[in-house]
Amino acid sequence: MNYKKIVITLTLLFWPLSLLLANTFPNFLGYIFPIFQPKFAILPLIFILLNFKKKYLKYLVLSIIFLIILWKPFFGQTILKFDYEKGQQVLQRSQLYPNVYLARVFQNKARVPFDKFTGNFFALTDPNNYFFGFAPRQITIDNQNLQKFPFLSLVFLIATAFSLNSLKHRKLIITFLLATVLNLSILGSFDRNDFILYYPLSLLIIHGVNIFDKKYANYSKYFYLLFIVISIFELIRIFVK
């Protein structure tokens, strides 16, 4: 029995299955092919800028044109859209400061999108998001807290982190991952839209499996067995939920 293939299959199964069971099938299809949605209109531009070379100038121009065409529907789904309720909260908090200068420094309307961006960014870069469903501090508003990967697959992601030099096309994968996180961070809600991260993260985890298999060939079988048993119980929980 090829335990390694079973481990990879289980790893790749969790997030799509969780997403499918928590949503309607038409919505599921929209999330697994997210690149065609206006909310990702800025992604090509960020990706090109992170990999920019003179020979990519035409792609840079095309990505700017693409963003301009989709700007209105894109802008309406971002943190840049004015939030009246948050603006009122800023005004209320500003009254707590002894003078207007301190209030402008620590409480101003510019902080509203900034706080949303940092909140999204740190949530998207939190390992709990991908391996523990944000447990034990689940996000309760506009987030399904899906079980994205078996928690033991974190071992493989760590293995990749220490072996990035051996990863083929590592620059493209890492810059796509970073560009996607930045794009998601400026959305009003990244819930379910973050499925786009499934693709680069899966590549990183699979690479980690290969690294682990080579480096710990004598013991990998035992870890794989443990991985399979625990992941099956995690998989059952997805259906139970």
C-alpha positions as CSV (number, residue, x, y, z in Angstrom):
1,M,0.0,0.0,0.0
2,N,1.3,3.4,-1.0
3,Y,0.8,5.4,2.2
4,K,2.4,8.5,0.7
5,K,-0.3,8.8,-2.0
6,I,-3.1,8.3,0.6
7,V,-1.6,11.1,2.7
8,I,-1.5,13.4,-0.3
9,T,-5.0,12.5,-1.3
10,L,-6.4,13.2,2.2
11,T,-4.5,16.5,2.3
12,L,-6.0,17.7,-1.0
13,L,-9.5,16.5,-0.2
14,F,-10.2,18.5,3.0
15,W,-10.7,22.0,1.8
16,P,-12.7,21.3,-1.4
17,L,-14.9,18.9,0.5
18,S,-15.5,21.3,3.4
19,L,-16.3,24.1,1.0
20,L,-18.7,21.9,-1.0
21,L,-20.6,20.7,2.1
22,A,-20.9,24.2,3.5
23,N,-22.2,25.8,0.3
24,T,-24.5,25.3,-2.7
25,F,-22.9,23.6,-5.7
26,P,-23.2,26.7,-8.0
27,N,-21.5,28.8,-5.3
28,F,-18.9,26.1,-4.8
29,L,-18.0,26.2,-8.5
30,G,-17.6,30.0,-8.2
31,Y,-15.1,29.7,-5.4
32,I,-13.0,27.0,-6.9
33,F,-12.6,29.1,-10.1
34,P,-12.2,32.5,-8.3
35,I,-9.7,34.2,-10.7
36,F,-12.5,35.2,-13.0
37,Q,-14.3,37.3,-10.4
38,P,-14.0,41.1,-10.1
39,K,-12.8,40.8,-6.5
40,F,-9.5,39.5,-7.9
41,A,-9.1,42.2,-10.4
42,I,-6.0,43.6,-8.7
43,L,-4.3,40.2,-8.4
44,P,-2.6,40.1,-11.8
45,L,-1.2,43.6,-11.2
46,I,0.3,42.7,-7.8
47,F,1.7,39.5,-9.2
48,I,3.3,41.2,-12.2
49,L,4.8,43.9,-9.9
50,L,6.3,41.3,-7.6
51,N,7.9,39.6,-10.6
52,F,8.5,42.6,-12.7
53,K,11.1,42.6,-15.5
54,K,11.3,44.9,-18.5
55,K,10.1,42.1,-20.8
56,Y,6.9,41.9,-18.7
57,L,6.0,45.5,-19.4
58,K,3.1,44.6,-21.8
59,Y,1.6,42.3,-19.1
60,L,1.8,45.1,-16.6
61,V,-0.1,47.4,-19.0
62,L,-2.7,44.7,-19.6
63,S,-3.1,44.1,-15.9
64,I,-3.7,47.8,-15.3
65,I,-6.3,47.9,-18.1
66,F,-8.0,44.8,-16.6
67,L,-8.2,46.5,-13.2
68,I,-9.6,49.7,-14.7
69,I,-12.3,47.8,-16.6
70,L,-13.3,46.0,-13.4
71,W,-12.6,48.8,-11.0
72,K,-16.2,49.6,-10.0
73,P,-17.3,46.1,-9.0
74,F,-13.9,45.5,-7.5
75,F,-14.0,48.7,-5.4
76,G,-17.5,47.9,-4.1
77,Q,-16.2,44.7,-2.5
78,T,-13.1,46.1,-0.8
79,I,-12.3,47.7,2.6
80,L,-11.9,51.0,0.7
81,K,-15.6,51.4,0.4
82,F,-16.9,53.9,3.0
83,D,-18.3,52.2,6.1
84,Y,-20.8,54.6,7.9
85,E,-21.0,52.5,11.0
86,K,-17.3,52.3,11.5
87,G,-16.9,56.0,10.8
88,Q,-19.4,56.8,13.6
89,Q,-17.4,54.5,15.9
90,V,-14.3,56.5,15.2
91,L,-16.0,59.8,16.0
92,Q,-17.3,58.3,19.3
93,R,-13.8,57.0,20.3
94,S,-12.1,60.3,19.4
95,Q,-14.0,62.0,22.3
96,L,-12.2,59.8,24.8
97,Y,-8.9,61.7,24.1
98,P,-7.9,64.8,26.1
99,N,-7.3,66.9,23.0
100,V,-8.0,66.9,19.3
101,Y,-4.4,66.2,18.2
102,L,-4.2,62.9,20.0
103,A,-7.6,62.0,18.7
104,R,-6.5,62.6,15.1
105,V,-3.4,60.4,15.7
106,F,-5.0,57.4,17.3
107,Q,-8.6,57.7,16.0
108,N,-9.2,58.8,12.5
109,K,-11.2,57.6,9.5
110,A,-8.1,56.4,7.7
111,R,-7.7,53.8,10.5
112,V,-10.9,52.1,9.5
113,P,-9.6,50.5,6.2
114,F,-6.1,50.1,7.8
115,D,-7.5,48.1,10.8
116,K,-9.6,46.0,8.4
117,F,-6.5,45.3,6.3
118,T,-4.3,44.3,9.2
119,G,-7.1,42.2,10.6
120,N,-7.6,40.3,7.3
121,F,-3.8,40.0,6.7
122,F,-3.0,38.5,10.1
123,A,-6.0,36.1,9.8
124,L,-4.9,35.0,6.4
125,T,-1.3,34.4,7.6
126,D,-2.4,32.6,10.8
127,P,-1.7,28.8,10.6
128,N,-4.9,28.2,12.6
129,N,-6.9,29.3,9.6
130,Y,-5.6,26.4,7.5
131,F,-4.9,23.6,10.0
132,F,-7.3,24.1,12.9
133,G,-10.3,26.0,11.5
134,F,-9.3,29.1,13.6
135,A,-9.7,27.0,16.8
136,P,-9.9,27.9,19.6
137,R,-10.8,31.5,18.6
138,Q,-13.2,30.9,15.7
139,I,-14.2,34.0,13.7
140,T,-17.9,34.3,14.2
141,I,-18.8,36.9,11.7
142,D,-18.7,36.3,7.9
143,N,-16.5,33.3,8.2
144,Q,-17.3,29.6,7.9
145,N,-14.1,28.5,9.7
146,L,-13.7,25.6,7.3
147,Q,-11.3,22.7,8.0
148,K,-8.9,23.3,5.2
149,F,-6.0,20.8,5.7
150,P,-5.4,18.0,8.1
151,F,-3.6,19.5,11.1
152,L,-0.6,17.1,10.8
153,S,0.0,18.4,7.2
154,L,1.5,21.4,9.0
155,V,4.6,19.2,9.4
156,F,5.0,19.1,5.6
157,L,4.5,22.8,5.2
158,I,7.3,23.4,7.8
159,A,9.5,20.9,5.9
160,T,9.0,23.0,2.7
161,A,9.9,26.2,4.6
162,F,13.3,24.7,5.4
163,S,13.8,23.4,1.9
164,L,12.6,26.2,-0.4
165,N,15.7,26.0,-2.5
166,S,14.7,22.6,-3.8
167,L,11.2,23.8,-4.8
168,K,10.7,24.1,-8.5
169,H,9.2,27.4,-9.6
170,R,9.4,28.6,-6.0
171,K,9.5,32.3,-6.9
172,L,6.3,32.1,-8.9
173,I,4.5,30.0,-6.2
174,I,5.6,32.3,-3.4
175,T,4.9,35.5,-5.2
176,F,1.5,34.2,-6.2
177,L,0.8,33.3,-2.6
178,L,1.8,36.7,-1.4
179,A,-0.1,38.6,-4.1
180,T,-3.2,36.6,-3.3
181,V,-2.9,37.3,0.4
182,L,-2.6,41.0,-0.3
183,N,-5.6,40.9,-2.6
184,L,-7.7,39.0,-0.1
185,S,-6.6,41.4,2.7
186,I,-8.2,44.4,0.9
187,L,-11.6,42.6,0.5
188,G,-14.4,43.4,2.8
189,S,-14.7,39.7,3.5
190,F,-12.2,37.0,2.4
191,D,-14.4,34.1,3.6
192,R,-14.5,31.4,1.0
193,N,-12.7,33.6,-1.5
194,D,-9.5,32.5,0.3
195,F,-10.0,29.1,-1.5
196,I,-7.7,30.5,-4.1
197,L,-4.9,29.9,-1.6
198,Y,-5.6,26.2,-1.8
199,Y,-3.6,25.9,-5.0
200,P,-0.2,27.4,-3.9
201,L,-0.5,25.9,-0.4
202,S,-1.2,22.5,-1.8
203,L,1.9,22.7,-3.9
204,L,4.0,23.7,-0.9
205,I,2.5,20.9,1.2
206,I,3.0,18.2,-1.5
207,H,6.6,19.3,-1.8
208,G,7.0,19.0,1.9
209,V,5.7,15.4,1.7
210,N,8.3,14.6,-0.8
211,I,11.0,16.2,1.3
212,F,9.8,14.3,4.4
213,D,9.7,11.0,2.5
214,K,13.3,11.3,1.4
215,K,14.7,12.7,4.6
216,Y,13.0,10.3,7.0
217,A,12.6,7.3,4.7
218,N,13.1,4.8,7.6
219,Y,10.4,6.3,9.7
220,S,8.0,8.0,7.3
221,K,5.7,5.0,7.1
222,Y,4.8,5.2,10.8
223,F,4.1,8.9,10.6
224,Y,1.9,8.3,7.5
225,L,-0.1,5.7,9.3
226,L,-0.6,8.1,12.2
227,F,-1.5,10.8,9.7
228,I,-4.1,8.6,7.9
229,V,-5.8,7.5,11.1
230,I,-6.1,11.0,12.6
231,S,-7.1,12.6,9.3
232,I,-9.9,10.0,8.8
233,F,-11.4,11.1,12.2
234,E,-11.0,14.8,11.1
235,L,-12.7,13.9,7.8
236,I,-15.7,12.4,9.6
237,R,-16.0,15.6,11.6
238,I,-16.4,17.5,8.4
239,F,-19.4,15.3,7.4
240,V,-20.9,15.5,10.9
241,K,-20.8,19.3,10.9
